[in-house]
Structure formats: C-alpha cells, structure tokens
Amino acid sequence: MSDISGAAIAGADGESPILLVAPPARNILIDAPILRTLLRLAWPNVIALSAGTCVVIAETSYIGRLGVEPLAAMALVFPFVVLTMTMSGGAMGGGVASAIARALGAGDVDRASTLAAHALLIGICFGLAFMLGMLIFGPALLELLGGRGSVLANAIGYSQVFFGGAILPWLMNSMAGILRGTGNMKLPSLMILSSAILQIIFGGVLGLGLGPVPQFGMRGVAAGSLMAFLISIFVMAWYLFSGRARVVPKIRGLRVRQAMLADILKVGLISCFSPLQSVLTISIFTHMLAAFGTEILAGYGIGARLEFMLTSVAFAFGIASVPMIGMAIGAQHIMRARRVALTAGLVSFLSVGLVGSLIAIFPDVWVSIFTDDQSVSAASKLYLSTAAPMYAFIGLALSMYFSSQGAARVLGPVLAQSARLLFIAIGGWWMSTHGASAANFFVLAASSMVLLGVLSCLSVLLTRWGPKRASTWSLQPQAPNLTPASLTSET
C-alpha cells in the first residue's frame, strides 16, 4: 500500500511534468501527543480490567462462603489460572499485537491480515497444550504445592473444569490481541467488561447454587468462567470476519508460513517465559507458606488477589503502549517509541503504588470483603502492610515488559523475571533452613518486587531499539519518515 499519492501536471513550459505530492495520511498513534494518546487508549482497558477486578473480588468472596478450605484451594490453583490468562493475553497476545502493529506501521495491511490468521492458529495450539498438560499433570502439581485432603480435592475439581476448556481463553485473547494491534482497544475492553459481569453471574449461580440450580462448588465457579469466555469469542469472531476490523484473518486457503509464525513467536514465545517464571515464583512461595498452615495460605491468597487487581491497572497502560510503540518502530520513529515506554512506565508506577500504599495503611478495606476469620484476616493484613506498597515496582515491571513487546525486544524484562525467581528460590530456601517466620517470607516477597521493577526498567533503558544506538535517546528531531502507516488508529 502506497502512503504517498501524487499527480503529474504540466510545467510552465508545457512539457516538463511537475509531481504534486499529497501529505501522508495522519496516524494518531504515531503523530499525536504521547500522554494524551496513551490515556485515550488505556481508559477502556482500565474500566474493563476494573470490572475484571470485580470478578476477582466476587469470586473470592463467594468461594470464601463455601469455607476456608475452598479458599485455600483457590490459592493453590490461582497461579495456574493467572498463568493461562497472562500467557494468552499479555504474553502471546502482546506478541500478536506487536507483530500486527509493526506491519500496519510499515503500511502493510496484507501482511497484518495474514499474521492475524496465524495468531488464531497459535492460540488454538497453545490452548490444546494447556488443556492436556493440566488434565494430565495438574493433580500432581497441586499436591506438590502442598494441597492435601479437602483442599486438594477442591483445587483439582476447579482445575479439571477450567483447563478442560483451556482453548477458550487462548482463542479469546488471541482475537483481542489482533484487535489491539490495530489500535482498537474498545471492543476487547468491552468484551472483558461483559465477560466479567457474566463470570460473576454464572460463577455465583453455579458455585453457590442459587434458585433452582444445585450447588456445584468450585467446579461451578470454573464453568461460569468458561461460559463467559465463549460468549466473548462469538462476538469478536463476528467483528473480525465481518470486515469491520482493519484486518480480516485470511483463513480461506491459508498456508502456514514460517516467517509469519516467527514474527509473532519471536516476541510472544519469549514473552511467555515471563508469566511462566512469575507463576513458578508464586508457586514456590506458596509451597513455602503452606508449611505455616491453612490460615496463612488463605491470608496470602487474599493479598495476592490485590496484587492481581493492581497489576491489571498496569496491564491497561502497558497493553495500550504496544500498538503505539509497534507502529512507531514500524515507521522508524525510535525516539517516540522510547518516550512512550517511559511515559507508560511512570504512569503505571504511580497509579499502582498509590493504591497499594493506601491499602497497606487501611487493609480492612480489602480484607473484610473476603473473610471474617480472625486468623486469616491477621495473616492477610500482615502481608499487605509489608508488600502492598511495593506493588508499584510490579506495575513498573509489567509496563516495561509490554513496551519491550512493542519494540520486539522482550528478552531483558524476561531475564529480570528470572532474577526474581532465583531471588525467591534461593532466599526462601535459606530462610526455611533458618527458622524464618511468615512475616520474614512476606519481606522476601516485597524485596523481590523491587528487584524485578528496577531490573526491568534498566533492561529497557539499556537495550537498543533502533539501528543506531546513539540515535535512540537523542532529543533532536528525527527526519520525517516517507512511509508512515496510512491508517488512522481506531481508539
């Protein structure tokens, strides 16, 4: 697709043609002010993910009404659910959005449409892998984490239903990644919002057994999530294949092309190691805390839910930066891409840190929603007072992770996650052998958040995004690009 249009007219001598060149079509993701554009893209995500937080609150609340053991069971299985959602939505979904944004930034709509079809294929394959992996190895993993008796039985029941339909969240988030890569944040956000509402309704009715519906417990809660995901898939599939999106996945006559898979996987596959390591870190930490008893484990689970909620805010700004950075990279505006990354990181750090600090000061605002048990409440308050202010660094790390996806340079933030994993594993092992208390482990968790945030930020600052290192941080105006994307972003 040509971005420069012109017309030849006769010159003054009647012979020499003069080429009139029309200015390229404006793309607000490349040309508009950074902070305003970032906020414009992020606000639908903030609203939708806030609704997703309501799911976290509601789900934990009615699981708490089922008893302390189901609440502890959710703490066991929750890392695997988070892994599925973050790997499909933030990691591989970010890789999909990055590849499509870079293609559109270079003005290649045909390539973007082909990439979209390959993204759906990747989502299906990964969903099947998750399904088989958790159905076969899930019970052993949950037992390895410390699940015993009724706690283990509840955790297995939830995982069998949820991961039996693992292809659904993968397919849903692949479609959302395609749309976000075009700059369309509204529809994916609307689907998250509607899915959140439906999860609360379906999960509550099936889990607690309201009205004529029998109580299915943890299995019912999981089934409610899958039903909500399926509805979102139908809506986004209709939007994509009806031609309303800027790209239409080329399914008919699709030939799997290695170059297209590589363009997505070079970002998405490496990115998957970040949530994988994050969940492994949480799992190791959960296993260590299990030794202190069910109350400590359940209390930590309540605190971890707050972390998940606040990182959703960072996710909103981070995922909004992916198409901005991807299109800027595709159009060779490296300096702008850098500025987008720093702006998104600062906004994420401040917003997450502010809420985390307030909850640390007033923990009852959060804890009282989930439990009346004094022992569980005390454990949760202790964790929040120690770790919640440090959630700011988790927000910073997540934003840097998404910025790196947009630039297709994601290795640094992934290695930062590796450093946190080693810090928790080695530090936790040492503390376990020296009779440390649960409070000491909470300090370890908070320290690891600071480490992750600092290293992730440094990795972005020190990684070359453009062809010339000296030019990436230059404050001098760049030469105009002659082939910017001709599409105006849909926000």
PLY file of the C-alpha trace (Angstrom):
ply
format ascii 1.0
element vertex 491
property float x
property float y
property float z
element edge 490
property int vertex1
property int vertex2
end_header
0.00 0.00 0.00
1.44 3.32 -1.00
1.41 6.10 1.56
2.34 8.86 -0.87
-0.08 9.98 -3.51
0.76 12.37 -6.30
-0.37 13.72 -9.60
1.73 14.85 -12.57
0.77 18.16 -14.19
2.38 20.06 -16.97
5.06 22.61 -16.10
5.28 26.18 -17.26
6.99 25.10 -20.49
4.12 22.73 -21.22
6.43 19.73 -21.30
8.25 19.18 -18.01
5.87 17.49 -15.58
5.66 18.62 -12.00
4.84 15.95 -9.42
2.49 17.16 -6.72
2.87 15.01 -3.61
-0.01 14.89 -1.16
0.91 14.68 2.52
0.68 11.19 4.01
-2.46 10.26 5.92
-2.17 11.05 9.61
-1.84 8.20 12.10
-2.56 9.41 15.62
-0.63 6.53 17.20
2.50 7.93 15.57
1.77 11.66 15.40
-0.45 12.64 18.35
0.84 13.73 21.81
2.06 10.72 23.76
0.38 11.04 27.16
-2.98 12.05 25.75
-2.92 9.20 23.23
-1.81 6.70 25.86
-4.62 7.72 28.20
-7.11 7.61 25.33
-6.10 4.05 24.52
-5.81 2.95 28.13
-9.07 4.18 29.62
-11.24 1.45 28.06
-8.78 -1.11 29.41
-8.82 0.47 32.87
-12.61 0.31 33.05
-12.79 -3.22 31.69
-9.99 -4.54 33.88
-11.55 -2.85 36.89
-14.60 -4.95 36.10
-12.27 -7.93 35.90
-11.20 -7.00 39.40
-14.82 -7.25 40.45
-14.67 -10.86 39.26
-11.62 -11.44 41.45
-13.41 -9.90 44.43
-16.74 -11.62 43.81
-15.19 -14.99 43.05
-13.02 -14.95 46.15
-15.96 -13.68 48.20
-18.37 -16.48 47.31
-15.61 -19.07 47.44
-14.98 -17.79 50.97
-18.63 -18.50 51.75
-18.02 -22.10 50.75
-15.47 -22.30 53.58
-11.79 -21.81 54.43
-10.74 -24.99 52.61
-12.14 -23.91 49.21
-10.49 -20.51 49.78
-7.14 -22.22 50.40
-7.78 -24.44 47.36
-8.22 -21.34 45.20
-4.87 -20.04 46.46
-3.33 -23.28 45.15
-4.93 -23.24 41.71
-4.93 -19.48 41.21
-1.32 -19.28 39.92
-2.17 -21.67 37.09
-5.27 -19.68 36.16
-3.20 -16.50 36.17
-0.59 -18.25 34.01
-3.22 -19.14 31.43
-4.68 -15.65 31.30
-1.40 -13.73 31.36
0.35 -16.03 28.90
-2.54 -15.96 26.43
-3.43 -12.30 26.91
-0.29 -10.46 27.97
2.49 -12.63 26.55
1.35 -14.25 23.31
-1.44 -11.69 22.93
1.17 -8.94 23.22
3.29 -10.70 20.61
0.29 -10.78 18.27
-0.48 -7.09 18.85
3.19 -6.16 18.35
3.52 -8.03 15.04
0.30 -6.57 13.62
1.12 -3.05 14.83
4.58 -3.18 13.23
3.06 -4.40 9.96
0.50 -1.59 9.97
3.17 0.93 10.95
5.03 -0.05 7.79
1.80 0.24 5.77
1.46 -3.49 5.00
-2.20 -4.39 5.66
-1.99 -7.65 3.72
0.79 -8.89 6.00
-1.21 -7.86 9.07
-4.21 -9.91 7.87
-2.04 -12.97 7.31
-0.48 -12.53 10.73
-3.98 -12.47 12.25
-4.79 -15.91 10.82
-1.52 -17.33 12.15
-2.30 -15.78 15.56
-5.55 -17.76 15.77
-3.70 -20.95 14.85
-1.13 -20.32 17.58
-3.91 -19.70 20.13
-5.63 -22.98 19.32
-2.39 -24.97 19.57
-1.37 -23.44 22.88
-4.86 -23.91 24.29
-4.76 -27.61 23.49
-1.31 -27.90 25.08
-2.55 -26.27 28.30
-5.60 -28.49 28.38
-3.63 -31.73 28.05
-0.87 -30.57 30.39
-3.15 -29.62 33.27
-5.53 -32.56 32.90
-2.61 -34.99 32.98
-0.20 -33.32 35.40
-2.44 -30.84 37.26
-3.36 -33.03 40.25
0.29 -33.90 40.89
1.33 -30.25 40.63
-1.35 -29.13 43.07
-0.29 -31.82 45.54
3.33 -30.78 45.10
2.36 -27.25 46.10
1.09 -28.55 49.43
-2.54 -29.43 48.70
-3.93 -32.12 50.99
-7.32 -33.66 51.73
-10.35 -31.50 51.01
-8.19 -28.55 49.92
-6.58 -30.68 47.21
-9.93 -32.17 46.12
-11.45 -28.70 45.67
-8.43 -27.46 43.74
-8.48 -30.48 41.42
-12.21 -30.06 40.79
-11.74 -26.45 39.73
-8.72 -27.16 37.52
-10.35 -30.09 35.71
-13.27 -27.95 34.55
-11.35 -24.74 33.83
-8.44 -26.34 31.98
-10.74 -28.77 30.21
-11.80 -25.68 28.27
-8.37 -24.00 28.15
-8.66 -23.41 24.42
-11.36 -20.79 25.12
-9.25 -18.20 26.98
-6.43 -18.71 24.47
-8.69 -18.13 21.49
-10.40 -15.18 23.15
-7.12 -13.44 23.97
-5.69 -14.13 20.51
-8.64 -12.29 18.99
-8.21 -9.46 21.49
-4.51 -9.22 20.56
-5.38 -8.88 16.88
-7.77 -6.02 17.60
-5.36 -4.27 19.94
-2.63 -4.45 17.33
-4.80 -2.29 15.08
-5.24 0.25 17.88
-8.79 -0.89 18.67
-8.91 -1.04 22.46
-12.65 -0.53 22.81
-14.02 -3.87 21.64
-11.54 -6.07 23.59
-12.21 -3.93 26.66
-15.97 -4.21 26.16
-15.59 -7.98 25.96
-13.58 -8.04 29.18
-16.26 -5.94 30.83
-19.14 -8.12 29.66
-17.19 -11.27 30.42
-16.56 -10.02 33.96
-20.25 -9.42 34.55
-21.18 -12.82 33.15
-18.49 -14.57 35.18
-19.88 -13.08 38.37
-23.41 -14.16 37.45
-22.64 -17.62 36.08
-19.94 -18.43 38.63
-22.04 -17.29 41.57
-25.16 -19.16 40.47
-23.33 -22.40 39.66
-20.88 -22.21 42.55
-23.29 -21.35 45.35
-26.38 -22.98 43.86
-28.84 -20.12 43.68
-32.54 -20.66 42.99
-33.32 -23.99 41.31
-29.67 -24.52 40.32
-27.83 -27.07 42.51
-24.57 -26.12 44.21
-21.60 -27.26 42.11
-18.97 -25.60 44.32
-15.55 -24.96 42.79
-16.47 -26.78 39.57
-19.40 -24.43 39.08
-17.19 -21.36 39.54
-14.83 -22.65 36.83
-17.70 -23.47 34.47
-19.05 -19.93 34.85
-15.74 -18.51 33.61
-15.72 -20.71 30.51
-19.29 -19.78 29.61
-18.38 -16.08 29.74
-15.28 -16.61 27.59
-17.30 -18.42 24.93
-19.71 -15.52 24.52
-16.79 -13.07 24.07
-15.29 -15.33 21.39
-18.51 -15.31 19.37
-18.73 -11.51 19.43
-15.09 -10.85 18.48
-15.14 -13.53 15.77
-18.19 -11.88 14.21
-16.47 -8.48 14.31
-13.21 -9.74 12.78
-14.65 -11.87 9.99
-17.43 -9.45 9.06
-14.83 -6.98 7.78
-15.47 -4.37 10.47
-11.91 -4.63 11.79
-8.93 -3.14 9.98
-7.61 -6.62 9.37
-9.56 -9.73 8.38
-7.80 -13.01 9.24
-7.05 -14.88 6.00
-8.40 -18.31 6.91
-9.56 -19.50 3.48
-6.68 -21.12 1.63
-4.30 -20.40 4.50
-0.80 -21.74 4.01
1.20 -21.82 7.22
4.20 -19.58 6.67
7.23 -19.86 8.88
8.04 -16.16 8.58
4.61 -15.19 9.94
4.84 -17.60 12.85
8.35 -16.34 13.61
7.24 -12.70 13.62
4.69 -13.46 16.34
6.66 -16.07 18.27
9.92 -14.09 18.43
8.05 -11.79 20.81
5.22 -13.98 22.10
7.20 -17.13 22.82
9.96 -15.33 24.68
7.32 -13.27 26.48
5.66 -16.46 27.69
8.67 -17.16 29.87
7.85 -14.07 31.95
4.42 -15.18 33.24
5.73 -18.74 33.44
8.53 -17.64 35.73
6.13 -15.37 37.61
3.78 -18.27 38.31
6.72 -20.51 39.21
7.87 -17.82 41.64
4.38 -17.60 43.18
4.13 -21.40 43.29
7.45 -21.77 45.10
6.44 -19.04 47.52
3.02 -20.65 48.04
4.65 -24.01 48.73
6.88 -22.40 51.36
3.93 -20.67 53.03
1.88 -23.90 53.08
4.15 -25.08 55.88
2.70 -22.35 58.12
-0.86 -23.68 57.85
-4.13 -23.10 56.02
-4.82 -19.71 57.63
-1.51 -18.20 56.47
-2.01 -19.65 53.00
-5.54 -18.28 52.73
-4.41 -14.88 54.05
-1.67 -14.70 51.45
-4.21 -15.67 48.77
-6.33 -12.64 49.66
-3.29 -10.38 49.42
-2.22 -11.94 46.12
-5.65 -11.12 44.71
-4.96 -7.43 45.37
-1.66 -7.74 43.51
-3.51 -9.27 40.58
-6.04 -6.41 40.65
-3.43 -3.67 40.67
-1.27 -5.26 38.01
-4.40 -5.20 35.87
-4.17 -1.40 36.02
-0.55 -1.58 34.84
-1.69 -4.04 32.18
-4.15 -1.43 30.88
-1.41 1.14 30.30
1.16 -1.41 29.19
-1.01 -3.05 26.55
-2.02 0.41 25.30
1.66 1.17 24.70
2.16 -1.89 22.47
0.46 -0.56 19.30
1.90 2.91 19.91
5.43 1.56 20.17
4.95 -1.10 17.49
3.69 1.39 14.90
6.42 3.86 15.84
9.04 1.16 15.38
7.48 0.11 12.07
7.60 3.74 10.91
11.19 4.13 12.24
10.26 6.71 14.90
12.56 5.22 17.54
12.73 8.28 19.77
8.95 8.42 20.05
8.81 4.72 20.90
11.23 5.34 23.77
9.19 8.22 25.10
6.02 6.13 25.01
7.76 3.43 27.06
8.93 5.86 29.75
5.55 7.59 29.94
3.66 4.31 30.33
6.15 3.11 32.97
5.81 6.27 35.05
2.01 6.26 34.92
1.89 2.56 35.91
4.33 3.03 38.78
2.46 5.97 40.27
-1.07 4.60 39.88
-0.32 1.11 41.23
1.89 2.46 44.01
-0.73 4.92 45.22
-3.48 2.32 45.58
-1.12 -0.27 47.08
0.10 2.20 49.70
-3.45 3.17 50.67
-4.43 -0.49 51.12
-1.30 -1.06 53.22
-2.43 1.73 55.54
-6.09 0.67 55.58
-6.02 -3.12 54.97
-9.51 -3.69 56.38
-10.95 -2.05 53.27
-9.74 -5.06 51.27
-9.54 -7.94 53.75
-13.05 -7.56 55.18
-14.52 -8.27 51.75
-13.29 -11.86 51.79
-13.24 -13.27 55.30
-14.41 -12.89 58.89
-11.91 -15.44 60.18
-9.58 -13.63 62.58
-6.51 -15.77 61.84
-6.88 -15.43 58.06
-7.56 -11.71 58.42
-4.44 -11.17 60.56
-2.23 -13.03 58.08
-3.61 -11.04 55.15
-3.14 -7.70 56.91
0.45 -8.59 57.76
1.20 -9.44 54.14
-0.46 -6.30 52.79
1.28 -3.95 55.22
4.61 -5.39 54.09
4.18 -5.98 50.37
1.39 -3.74 49.07
3.47 -0.52 48.75
5.96 -2.46 46.64
3.29 -3.34 44.09
4.38 -0.11 42.38
7.50 -1.91 41.17
5.38 -4.77 39.83
3.43 -2.16 37.86
6.65 -0.65 36.53
7.99 -4.06 35.52
4.79 -5.00 33.72
4.76 -1.74 31.78
8.40 -2.23 30.71
7.54 -5.77 29.66
4.79 -4.57 27.32
6.91 -1.73 25.97
9.59 -4.25 25.06
6.97 -6.33 23.27
6.02 -3.38 21.10
9.67 -2.95 20.15
10.16 -6.72 19.68
12.98 -6.59 22.26
11.48 -8.51 25.18
14.46 -10.53 26.44
15.55 -8.01 29.09
12.30 -7.98 31.12
12.14 -11.77 30.88
15.64 -12.06 32.36
14.57 -9.64 35.11
11.80 -12.11 35.96
14.45 -14.85 36.06
16.41 -12.84 38.60
13.31 -12.52 40.79
12.68 -16.26 40.56
16.21 -17.05 41.71
15.95 -14.45 44.47
12.78 -16.05 45.86
14.02 -19.63 45.44
17.45 -19.12 46.99
16.29 -16.65 49.63
13.29 -18.79 50.55
15.42 -21.92 50.84
17.87 -20.12 53.13
15.07 -18.74 55.29
13.37 -22.16 55.51
16.56 -23.69 56.87
16.98 -20.93 59.44
13.55 -20.98 61.06
12.17 -17.81 59.47
8.63 -16.70 60.27
5.80 -16.00 57.84
6.48 -12.28 58.32
10.06 -12.82 57.11
8.77 -14.50 53.99
6.48 -11.55 53.34
9.51 -9.24 53.47
11.25 -11.53 50.97
8.28 -11.20 48.60
8.28 -7.40 48.87
12.03 -7.21 48.21
11.68 -9.35 45.11
9.14 -6.88 43.68
11.63 -4.03 43.98
14.31 -6.13 42.32
12.01 -7.00 39.41
10.93 -3.41 38.80
14.43 -1.94 38.86
15.93 -4.61 36.60
13.06 -4.42 34.10
13.43 -0.65 33.81
17.19 -0.90 33.37
16.78 -3.55 30.68
14.63 -1.19 28.61
16.96 1.74 29.10
20.00 -0.27 28.04
18.51 -2.25 25.14
18.98 -0.92 21.61
15.67 -0.49 19.81
16.86 1.26 16.68
19.65 0.53 14.18
21.92 3.16 15.76
22.38 3.21 19.49
23.27 6.88 19.64
20.03 7.92 17.97
17.60 6.09 20.24
17.72 8.57 23.08
18.52 11.68 21.05
16.35 14.69 21.81
16.94 16.13 18.33
14.01 15.99 15.91
14.08 12.99 13.61
13.99 13.21 9.85
10.49 12.80 8.52
9.54 9.27 7.54
8.26 8.93 3.99
6.27 5.74 4.59
4.17 6.05 7.74
1.04 3.96 8.16
-1.82 5.31 6.14
-4.38 4.14 8.63
-5.81 6.36 11.30
-5.90 4.42 14.54
-9.28 3.44 15.95
-9.34 4.21 19.63
0 1
1 2
2 3
3 4
4 5
5 6
6 7
7 8
8 9
9 10
10 11
11 12
12 13
13 14
14 15
15 16
16 17
17 18
18 19
19 20
20 21
21 22
22 23
23 24
24 25
25 26
26 27
27 28
28 29
29 30
30 31
31 32
32 33
33 34
34 35
35 36
36 37
37 38
38 39
39 40
40 41
41 42
42 43
43 44
44 45
45 46
46 47
47 48
48 49
49 50
50 51
51 52
52 53
53 54
54 55
55 56
56 57
57 58
58 59
59 60
60 61
61 62
62 63
63 64
64 65
65 66
66 67
67 68
68 69
69 70
70 71
71 72
72 73
73 74
74 75
75 76
76 77
77 78
78 79
79 80
80 81
81 82
82 83
83 84
84 85
85 86
86 87
87 88
88 89
89 90
90 91
91 92
92 93
93 94
94 95
95 96
96 97
97 98
98 99
99 100
100 101
101 102
102 103
103 104
104 105
105 106
106 107
107 108
108 109
109 110
110 111
111 112
112 113
113 114
114 115
115 116
116 117
117 118
118 119
119 120
120 121
121 122
122 123
123 124
124 125
125 126
126 127
127 128
128 129
129 130
130 131
131 132
132 133
133 134
134 135
135 136
136 137
137 138
138 139
139 140
140 141
141 142
142 143
143 144
144 145
145 146
146 147
147 148
148 149
149 150
150 151
151 152
152 153
153 154
154 155
155 156
156 157
157 158
158 159
159 160
160 161
161 162
162 163
163 164
164 165
165 166
166 167
167 168
168 169
169 170
170 171
171 172
172 173
173 174
174 175
175 176
176 177
177 178
178 179
179 180
180 181
181 182
182 183
183 184
184 185
185 186
186 187
187 188
188 189
189 190
190 191
191 192
192 193
193 194
194 195
195 196
196 197
197 198
198 199
199 200
200 201
201 202
202 203
203 204
204 205
205 206
206 207
207 208
208 209
209 210
210 211
211 212
212 213
213 214
214 215
215 216
216 217
217 218
218 219
219 220
220 221
221 222
222 223
223 224
224 225
225 226
226 227
227 228
228 229
229 230
230 231
231 232
232 233
233 234
234 235
235 236
236 237
237 238
238 239
239 240
240 241
241 242
242 243
243 244
244 245
245 246
246 247
247 248
248 249
249 250
250 251
251 252
252 253
253 254
254 255
255 256
256 257
257 258
258 259
259 260
260 261
261 262
262 263
263 264
264 265
265 266
266 267
267 268
268 269
269 270
270 271
271 272
272 273
273 274
274 275
275 276
276 277
277 278
278 279
279 280
280 281
281 282
282 283
283 284
284 285
285 286
286 287
287 288
288 289
289 290
290 291
291 292
292 293
293 294
294 295
295 296
296 297
297 298
298 299
299 300
300 301
301 302
302 303
303 304
304 305
305 306
306 307
307 308
308 309
309 310
310 311
311 312
312 313
313 314
314 315
315 316
316 317
317 318
318 319
319 320
320 321
321 322
322 323
323 324
324 325
325 326
326 327
327 328
328 329
329 330
330 331
331 332
332 333
333 334
334 335
335 336
336 337
337 338
338 339
339 340
340 341
341 342
342 343
343 344
344 345
345 346
346 347
347 348
348 349
349 350
350 351
351 352
352 353
353 354
354 355
355 356
356 357
357 358
358 359
359 360
360 361
361 362
362 363
363 364
364 365
365 366
366 367
367 368
368 369
369 370
370 371
371 372
372 373
373 374
374 375
375 376
376 377
377 378
378 379
379 380
380 381
381 382
382 383
383 384
384 385
385 386
386 387
387 388
388 389
389 390
390 391
391 392
392 393
393 394
394 395
395 396
396 397
397 398
398 399
399 400
400 401
401 402
402 403
403 404
404 405
405 406
406 407
407 408
408 409
409 410
410 411
411 412
412 413
413 414
414 415
415 416
416 417
417 418
418 419
419 420
420 421
421 422
422 423
423 424
424 425
425 426
426 427
427 428
428 429
429 430
430 431
431 432
432 433
433 434
434 435
435 436
436 437
437 438
438 439
439 440
440 441
441 442
442 443
443 444
444 445
445 446
446 447
447 448
448 449
449 450
450 451
451 452
452 453
453 454
454 455
455 456
456 457
457 458
458 459
459 460
460 461
461 462
462 463
463 464
464 465
465 466
466 467
467 468
468 469
469 470
470 471
471 472
472 473
473 474
474 475
475 476
476 477
477 478
478 479
479 480
480 481
481 482
482 483
483 484
484 485
485 486
486 487
487 488
488 489
489 490
